[in-house]
Amino acid sequence: MKRFGLLALLLTVAVTVVGQNSTSAWISDSDSFTNLRSAPHGTVVMTLPDTCTYMIGITNPRDGWWQVEWIEGAEEAADIPLVGSPTGKYWIHYSVLAFSTRNYGSKRWCLRATPSKKGKPVYWFSDETIARPLDVKGDWHQVKIGNHTGWIESEMICSNPLTTCP
């Protein structure tokens, strides 16, 4: 019985840790297509045409690359099958991913140097803006806004490009 309890605890911790490294965004690429790769900097294994807005589930950030969990055509709410990778894994670069900041009342917000309300402010902004995802830790997202990089609370992120987030 003790072994089962320990195993259940370890599985709960593992699921929690994996969940903390996951987020969603949309594909925001200026090209007419977006490539998915078999590994960071790896070979192209799948190409998404620029025919709709894609929402994407991403996890395990690594040196500017995100592992793809799922892709959905946002207008149709249709899953896009991930096919073609011999490893069964798909990767996408952060530079073609985006979400917006929630700031409908023009409140002043900041990016912080560390993922904490006590982190030193590194960039202040008041308008809703586009952010590129770099990392996620618990309730914080590390983002790039223009030339500025810092951490913002996850509640300030909207990953749906077609609606206003609550």
Secondary structure, 3 states (H helix, E strand, C coil): CHHHHHHHHHHHHHHHHHHHCEEEEEECCCCCEEEEECCCCCCEEEEEECCCCEEEEEEEEECCEEEEEEEEECCCCEECCCCCCCCCCCEEEHHHEEEEECCCCCCCEEEECCCCCCCCEEEEECCCCEEEEEEEECCEEEEEECCEEEEEEHHHEECCCCCCCC
